[in-house]
Amino acid sequence: MLRNIFLKTLRDYRWQILIWGGGIGLLMLVYGPAYNSVFGAGPNRDQIIADYKKTVDSFSILTGKVYDLDTFGGFITTKIGSGMPIILGIWALLAGSMIIRGEEERGSLDLLLSTPHTRTSVFLQKWAALMLAMAGIVGLSFLGILGGAAAAKVELDPVGALMAHINWGLGGLVICGFALLIGQLTTRKAAAGWTGGILAGTFLLNNLVVNVESLKWTQYINPAYYASLSQPLARSVGTNWVGIIVQVLFMVVLVAIGLWMYRQRDHNGYFELRVFKRSESVTSRKVRLVAEPKEFWLRNNFTFGLRNALPGVIIWGLSLSAYSLLILSVFDDLKSSMVDLLNSVDFFKQLGFLNLTNNENILSLFIFLFTVLLVAAYAVVQVSGWTSEENSGRLELVLSTPQPRWRFLLTNFGVALASSALMVGLVYVIFGLSTWAFNVPVSFGNTLAAYFGLWIICVIIEAVGFVLAAFGPGWAVGVTGGLVILSYLVNTLGDTLKLPQAVVDLSVFKQYGQPLIEGLKWTPQIVMVVLSIIFIGVAIYRFRQRDITK
């Protein structure tokens, strides 16, 4: 596996393929029995399907359209097909931002380019390995869905299942292409942040245009729209080859531009158009003076880390705020078009949406139900930033100074907590101003509690990530991301999969609840904070005991 760059890169992805692909495949495996348990084969099957369709239709802004619920393929498409681009997109933005820029920042690319390999060869071999890794992830998922159909003895078109996974994989590779291209313009963290904003924005915008006619024109420049054109598992839609081809073109164009930028820029530098490149005179080393830095951000590790985190704070904060702003700008139209449907479905009352004419209920459904997952994704990115310190080799330099390890770990954890608080606070302020500007009155206390609860979710996820990184920085991010997705799916699909309540209660999203409606439940929040303190204590102990990079 170490004969060339392609095989070495593919080997580095082996655990991510197993963790992400295995997790998604396991989810697909249990969907077969879940389909039978939800709809069964009794005399009321048609009525159950009709009621279920009403329920999912009301979530269309978050989950997309409903497809052929009377078939297992349509059920899979409706339940998880729309969420697969987000699941794969999270892995894609992390991998795409790491493949060139990330390796540049940690110094491994310097050694590689010192060998007789051109930049083009390195770039393309790494991209090919990333594509094969994505194929491995969706391949394990494909095996899982075949196993689930066989176990439940339900009909499933294997060709349609294969094409669905190819379509999902292409959507993920488009996100990879965005991360790879943006990585030529900025740092790895900023590239991941911008790509996360693109992922969330394109997905939500594609679903929003279903209910807002004035936004229809945006779908033709939206890659998520072309991914949604193909639904091979749904017999009423099938495979749309135009959508497949356009996604391939998106991917090829993004990768080609990224390669061109990489070949034009300096190593460890950022791409600049020649017109804007600055030409500076070179000063002789003999007369060059290096003054001690006096800038505020360079005073200590905390302020330096916070300065590096600020671009991500702004990018993620503005991206999440843009979605909230979009929803609030068309809130009256959404409310009038959806309220009758929402009140006709008992499912929402079971979830706690008791009065769907209430602004808090509707905003909780259309904004917070999805925002909470994106905030969790931001927390995973913070964990990735901590592990990159060690993987890039910078940790050895910092720890060579007279500074205790425990203090350095706590400082970086503090940076993660502070940046999360700033990001959530930015979204909160813009949300509050937007509700005032668009005259959408909401409870001030519950709104504050809802955003404080989002920060608590960041705290527990970052604590879990730090303790995992103390044992294995190489696999900590993948496992943390997998646990977040598993926790979200357990909360949203617990009733469908008939999971024990004790298992559902382990989900941090379950403990978050619906604070915009009923306020924040403080006992679970205190428990999560206490657990976070314990996790960080374990992380400090382990970090002090082990060798760096082991």
C-alpha positions in Angstrom: 0.0 0.0 0.0 3.0 2.3 0.1 4.2 1.9 -3.5 3.0 5.3 -4.7 1.1 8.4 -3.6 -2.3 7.0 -4.6 -2.0 3.8 -2.5 -0.4 5.7 0.5 -3.3 8.2 0.5 -5.9 5.5 0.2 -4.3 3.6 3.1 -4.6 6.8 5.2 -8.4 6.7 4.6 -8.9 3.1 5.6 -10.3 3.8 9.1 -12.5 6.6 7.8 -13.9 4.3 5.2 -14.7 1.6 7.8 -16.2 4.1 10.3 -18.2 6.2 8.0 -19.2 3.5 5.5 -19.8 0.9 8.2 -22.0 3.3 10.2 -24.1 4.3 7.2 -24.3 0.7 6.1 -25.5 -0.4 9.5 -28.2 2.3 9.4 -29.3 1.0 6.0 -29.4 -2.5 7.4 -31.9 -1.7 10.0 -34.2 0.2 7.7 -35.6 -3.0 6.2 -37.2 -4.2 9.4 -38.1 -0.6 10.2 -40.1 -0.3 7.0 -42.1 -3.4 7.8 -42.7 -2.2 11.4 -44.0 1.2 10.3 -46.3 0.2 7.4 -46.8 -3.6 7.8 -49.2 -5.4 5.5 -52.5 -4.9 7.3 -55.8 -3.5 6.0 -54.9 0.0 7.3 -51.6 0.2 5.3 -52.9 2.7 2.7 -54.2 5.0 5.5 -50.9 4.8 7.4 -48.9 5.6 4.3 -51.2 8.6 3.5 -50.8 10.0 7.1 -47.1 9.4 7.0 -46.9 11.3 3.7 -48.6 14.3 5.2 -46.1 14.2 8.1 -43.1 14.2 5.9 -44.5 16.7 3.4 -44.6 19.2 6.2 -40.9 18.7 6.7 -40.1 19.3 3.0 -38.1 22.4 3.7 -35.7 20.3 5.7 -36.0 16.8 4.1 -37.1 17.4 0.6 -39.9 15.7 -1.3 -41.8 12.5 -0.5 -41.4 9.6 -2.9 -43.4 6.3 -3.3 -43.8 5.4 0.4 -45.5 2.2 -0.7 -42.2 0.8 -1.8 -39.0 0.1 0.3 -36.9 2.1 -2.2 -39.2 5.1 -1.9 -39.2 4.9 1.9 -35.3 4.9 1.9 -35.3 7.9 -0.5 -37.7 9.8 1.6 -36.2 9.0 5.0 -32.5 9.2 4.4 -32.0 10.0 0.7 -32.2 13.7 1.3 -29.9 13.5 4.3 -27.1 11.5 2.7 -25.7 14.7 0.9 -25.3 16.2 4.4 -23.8 13.1 6.0 -21.3 12.5 3.1 -20.8 16.3 2.7 -19.4 16.6 6.3 -16.8 13.9 5.5 -16.2 15.5 2.1 -15.5 19.0 3.4 -13.1 17.7 6.1 -11.3 15.4 3.6 -11.2 18.0 0.7 -9.8 20.7 2.9 -7.1 18.4 4.2 -5.9 16.7 1.1 -3.6 19.5 -0.1 -3.8 22.5 2.1 -4.0 20.4 5.3 -0.9 18.4 4.4 0.8 21.6 3.4 0.2 23.1 6.8 1.5 20.1 8.7 4.6 19.9 6.5 4.2 16.4 5.0 3.7 17.9 1.5 7.2 19.5 1.6 8.8 16.1 1.9 6.6 14.7 -0.8 7.4 17.4 -3.3 11.1 17.0 -2.7 10.8 13.6 -4.4 10.7 13.3 -8.3 6.9 13.9 -8.5 5.3 16.9 -10.2 2.6 19.0 -8.5 0.1 17.7 -11.0 0.9 14.1 -10.3 0.7 14.6 -6.5 -2.6 16.5 -6.8 -4.3 14.0 -9.1 -3.1 10.9 -7.3 -4.5 12.3 -4.0 -7.7 13.3 -5.6 -8.1 9.8 -7.2 -7.5 8.2 -3.7 -10.2 10.5 -2.2 -12.6 9.5 -4.9 -12.0 5.8 -4.2 -12.4 6.4 -0.5 -15.8 8.0 -1.2 -16.6 4.9 -3.4 -15.6 2.7 -0.4 -18.0 4.6 1.9 -21.0 4.4 -0.4 -20.1 0.8 -1.3 -20.4 -0.3 2.3 -23.7 1.6 2.5 -24.8 -0.2 -0.7 -24.1 -3.6 0.9 -26.0 -2.5 4.0 -29.2 -1.6 2.0 -29.1 -4.9 0.1 -28.7 -6.7 3.5 -31.6 -4.8 5.0 -33.9 -5.6 2.1 -33.0 -9.3 2.2 -33.4 -9.5 6.0 -36.9 -7.9 5.8 -37.8 -9.7 2.6 -38.9 -6.6 0.9 -38.5 -5.9 -2.8 -35.5 -3.7 -3.9 -34.1 -3.0 -7.3 -30.3 -3.5 -6.9 -29.5 -1.4 -10.0 -31.5 1.4 -8.6 -29.8 1.1 -5.2 -26.4 1.2 -6.9 -27.3 4.3 -9.0 -28.6 6.0 -5.8 -25.3 5.5 -4.1 -23.4 6.7 -7.1 -25.6 9.8 -7.1 -25.0 10.4 -3.4 -21.3 9.9 -3.9 -21.1 12.4 -6.7 -22.8 15.0 -4.5 -20.2 14.4 -1.9 -17.4 14.7 -4.4 -18.8 18.1 -5.6 -18.5 19.3 -2.0 -14.9 17.9 -1.9 -14.2 19.9 -5.0 -15.4 23.1 -3.4 -13.2 22.4 -0.3 -10.2 21.6 -2.5 -10.6 24.8 -4.6 -11.2 27.1 -1.6 -8.2 25.5 0.1 -6.0 27.1 -2.6 -7.2 30.6 -1.5 -7.1 30.3 2.3 -6.2 28.1 5.3 -7.6 24.6 5.9 -9.9 25.7 8.7 -11.3 28.6 6.6 -11.7 26.2 3.6 -13.7 23.8 5.8 -15.8 26.7 7.1 -16.6 28.1 3.7 -17.4 24.7 2.3 -19.7 24.0 5.3 -21.6 27.2 4.5 -21.9 26.1 0.9 -23.1 22.6 1.9 -25.8 24.0 4.2 -26.8 26.8 2.0 -27.2 24.8 -1.2 -29.1 22.0 0.6 -31.6 24.3 2.4 -32.1 26.6 -0.6 -33.0 23.6 -2.8 -35.6 22.5 -0.3 -36.9 26.1 0.3 -37.7 26.8 -3.3 -40.5 24.1 -3.1 -42.5 26.6 -1.0 -41.1 29.9 -2.3 -41.8 30.6 -5.9 -39.6 33.7 -6.1 -36.5 31.6 -5.5 -37.0 29.1 -8.3 -34.3 30.6 -10.5 -31.6 29.7 -7.9 -32.0 26.0 -8.5 -30.3 26.1 -11.9 -27.0 27.2 -10.3 -27.4 25.0 -7.3 -25.5 21.6 -7.4 -27.9 20.2 -4.8 -30.7 20.7 -7.3 -29.0 18.5 -9.8 -28.3 15.9 -7.2 -32.0 15.8 -6.3 -33.1 15.3 -9.9 -32.0 11.6 -9.6 -33.9 9.4 -7.2 -33.2 5.9 -8.6 -34.8 4.1 -5.7 -38.1 5.9 -6.3 -40.0 4.3 -9.2 -41.9 7.6 -10.0 -38.6 9.4 -10.6 -35.7 7.1 -11.5 -32.3 8.1 -12.7 -31.9 11.5 -14.3 -28.8 11.4 -16.5 -28.8 15.1 -17.0 -28.5 15.6 -13.2 -25.7 13.0 -13.1 -23.7 14.5 -15.9 -24.1 18.1 -14.5 -22.7 16.9 -11.2 -19.8 15.3 -12.9 -19.1 18.5 -14.8 -19.4 20.5 -11.5 -16.8 18.2 -10.0 -14.4 18.2 -13.0 -14.5 22.0 -13.3 -13.9 22.6 -9.5 -11.0 20.1 -9.5 -9.5 21.5 -12.7 -9.6 25.1 -11.3 -8.2 23.9 -8.0 -5.3 22.1 -9.9 -4.6 25.3 -12.0 -4.5 27.4 -8.8 -2.2 24.9 -7.1 0.2 25.0 -10.0 0.3 28.8 -10.1 0.8 29.6 -6.4 3.8 29.3 -4.1 4.1 26.3 -1.8 2.5 27.3 1.5 1.2 30.4 -0.1 -2.3 31.4 -1.4 -3.4 31.8 -4.9 -3.5 35.4 -6.2 -4.4 36.6 -9.7 -1.4 38.1 -11.4 -3.2 41.5 -11.7 -3.5 41.7 -7.9 -0.1 40.3 -7.0 2.0 42.6 -4.9 5.6 43.1 -5.9 7.8 43.9 -2.8 11.4 44.8 -2.7 13.8 42.3 -1.1 15.7 43.6 1.9 19.2 42.3 2.6 19.4 40.0 5.5 22.2 42.2 7.0 19.8 45.2 7.5 16.6 43.3 8.2 15.5 43.8 11.8 13.0 41.5 13.5 11.1 43.4 16.3 9.4 41.6 19.1 5.7 41.2 18.2 3.5 43.5 20.2 0.2 42.8 18.7 -2.6 41.8 21.1 -3.3 38.5 19.3 0.3 37.3 19.8 0.4 37.7 23.5 -0.3 34.1 24.4 -1.6 30.8 23.0 -5.2 31.6 23.8 -5.4 34.9 21.9 -3.3 33.5 19.1 -5.7 30.5 18.8 -8.8 32.7 19.0 -7.4 34.9 16.2 -7.0 31.8 14.0 -10.5 30.7 14.8 -12.2 34.0 14.0 -12.5 33.5 10.2 -14.4 30.2 10.9 -16.6 31.9 13.5 -17.6 34.6 11.0 -18.1 32.2 8.1 -20.2 29.7 10.0 -22.1 32.4 11.9 -23.0 34.3 8.8 -23.9 31.2 6.9 -26.3 30.0 9.6 -27.7 33.5 10.0 -28.3 33.7 6.3 -30.6 30.7 6.4 -32.5 32.1 9.4 -32.8 35.5 7.7 -34.2 33.7 4.6 -36.8 31.9 6.6 -37.8 35.0 8.5 -38.1 37.0 5.3 -40.7 34.7 3.9 -42.2 33.7 7.3 -45.7 34.9 6.7 -45.9 33.0 3.4 -44.6 29.8 5.0 -46.9 30.1 8.0 -50.0 30.6 5.9 -49.1 27.8 3.4 -48.1 25.2 6.0 -50.2 25.8 9.1 -53.2 23.8 7.9 -51.1 20.9 6.9 -49.1 21.0 10.2 -52.2 21.0 12.4 -53.7 18.1 10.5 -50.9 15.7 11.4 -50.9 14.2 14.9 -47.2 13.3 14.5 -46.1 16.9 15.3 -48.1 16.9 18.5 -46.3 13.8 19.6 -43.0 15.7 19.0 -44.1 18.5 21.2 -45.4 21.0 18.6 -48.7 21.5 20.4 -49.7 24.8 18.8 -48.5 25.1 15.3 -50.0 28.5 14.8 -47.4 29.8 17.4 -44.3 31.5 16.0 -42.0 29.6 18.4 -43.3 26.2 17.2 -42.9 27.0 13.5 -39.5 28.6 14.0 -38.4 25.6 16.1 -39.5 23.3 13.3 -38.1 25.1 10.3 -34.9 26.6 11.8 -33.7 24.9 15.0 -34.4 21.3 13.9 -31.6 21.7 11.3 -29.4 24.4 12.8 -28.6 22.2 15.8 -26.9 19.6 13.5 -24.9 22.3 11.8 -23.7 23.7 15.1 -22.6 20.2 16.0 -20.7 20.0 12.8 -18.9 23.2 13.7 -17.9 21.6 17.0 -16.4 18.7 15.1 -14.4 21.2 13.0 -13.0 22.6 16.2 -11.9 19.1 17.2 -10.2 18.8 13.8 -8.3 22.0 14.5 -6.9 20.6 17.8 -5.8 17.2 16.3 -4.2 19.0 13.3 -1.8 20.7 15.8 -0.3 17.4 16.6 -0.7 15.8 13.1 1.0 18.8 11.5 4.0 18.7 13.8 3.5 22.1 15.4 2.8 20.6 18.8 6.4 19.6 19.3 7.5 23.3 18.8 5.1 24.6 21.3 5.8 21.9 24.0 9.5 22.6 23.6 8.9 25.8 25.5 8.6 25.8 29.3 4.8 25.3 29.3 2.9 22.5 31.1 1.0 20.1 28.8 -2.2 20.4 30.9 -2.2 24.2 30.5 -1.7 23.9 26.7 -4.6 21.5 26.3 -6.9 23.6 28.5 -5.9 26.7 26.5 -6.9 25.0 23.2 -10.1 23.7 24.7 -10.8 27.2 25.9 -10.3 28.5 22.4 -12.8 25.9 21.1 -15.3 26.9 23.7 -14.8 30.7 23.1 -15.0 30.4 19.4 -18.2 28.3 19.7 -19.7 30.9 22.0 -18.8 33.7 19.6 -20.3 31.8 16.6 -23.5 30.9 18.4 -23.7 34.5 19.8 -23.4 36.0 16.4 -26.2 33.8 15.1 -28.3 34.7 18.1 -27.9 38.5 17.6 -28.7 38.3 13.9 -31.7 36.1 14.6 -33.0 38.6 17.3 -32.5 41.6 14.9 -34.2 39.7 12.1 -37.3 38.8 14.2 -37.6 42.5 15.0 -37.1 43.7 11.5 -39.6 41.2 10.0 -42.1 41.7 12.8 -42.0 38.0 14.0 -42.4 38.2 17.8 -40.9 35.3 19.8 -40.1 34.7 23.4 -36.9 36.5 24.4 -36.2 34.1 27.3 -36.8 31.0 25.2 -34.7 32.3 22.4 -31.8 33.0 24.7 -32.2 29.5 26.2 -32.3 27.9 22.7 -29.0 29.4 21.7 -27.4 28.7 25.0 -28.4 25.1 24.6 -26.7 25.1 21.2 -23.4 26.2 22.9 -23.8 23.3 25.5 -24.0 20.9 22.6 -20.7 22.3 21.3 -19.2 21.9 24.8 -20.0 18.2 25.1 -19.0 17.4 21.5 -15.7 19.2 21.8 -15.0 17.5 25.2 -15.6 14.1 23.6 -13.4 15.0 20.7 -10.5 16.2 22.9 -10.6 13.0 25.1 -10.6 10.8 21.9 -7.7 12.9 20.5 -5.8 12.2 23.7 -5.9 8.5 22.8 -5.6 8.8 19.1 -5.4 12.1 17.2 -5.4 10.3 13.8 -8.9 8.8 14.2 -10.5 11.2 16.8 -12.2 13.4 14.2 -13.7 10.5 12.3 -15.1 8.9 15.4 -16.4 12.2 16.8 -18.2 13.0 13.6 -19.6 9.5 13.4 -20.9 9.7 17.0 -22.6 13.1 16.2 -24.4 11.7 13.2 -25.4 8.5 15.1 -26.7 10.7 18.0 -28.7 12.8 15.6 -30.2 9.8 13.8 -31.0 8.0 17.1 -33.0 11.1 18.2 -34.9 11.6 14.9 -35.4 8.0 14.0 -35.9 6.5 17.5 -39.6 6.0 17.1 -39.3 4.6 13.5 -36.6 2.1 14.5 -38.4 1.4 17.9 -35.2 2.0 19.8 -35.3 1.6 23.6 -35.9 4.9 25.4 -32.7 4.5 27.3 -30.7 4.5 24.0 -32.6 7.6 22.7 -31.9 9.4 26.0 -28.2 9.1 25.3 -28.5 11.5 22.3 -27.3 15.0 23.1 -29.9 16.2 20.6 -32.7 14.5 22.6 -31.4 16.3 25.8 -31.4 19.6 23.9 -35.2 19.3 23.4 -37.2 22.2 22.1 -36.1 25.1 24.2 -37.7 27.7 21.9 -41.1 26.2 22.8 -40.8 25.0 26.3 -37.6 26.5 27.6 -34.3 24.7 28.3 -34.3 21.7 30.6 -31.4 22.6 32.9 -30.8 19.2 34.5 -29.6 17.6 31.2 -27.5 20.6 30.5 -25.8 20.5 33.9 -25.1 16.8 33.4 -23.5 17.4 30.0 -21.3 20.1 31.5 -20.2 17.8 34.3 -19.5 15.1 31.8 -17.4 17.5 29.7 -15.3 18.4 32.8 -14.7 14.7 33.4 -13.8 14.1 29.8 -11.3 16.9 29.8 -9.8 15.6 33.1 -9.3 12.2 31.4 -7.8 14.0 28.3 -5.3 15.9 30.4 -4.2 12.7 32.2 -3.8 10.8 29.0 -2.1 13.7 27.2 0.5 14.1 30.0 1.3 10.4 29.9 1.8 9.6 26.2 4.4 10.5 23.7 3.4 13.0 21.1 2.2 11.6 17.7 1.5 8.2 19.4 
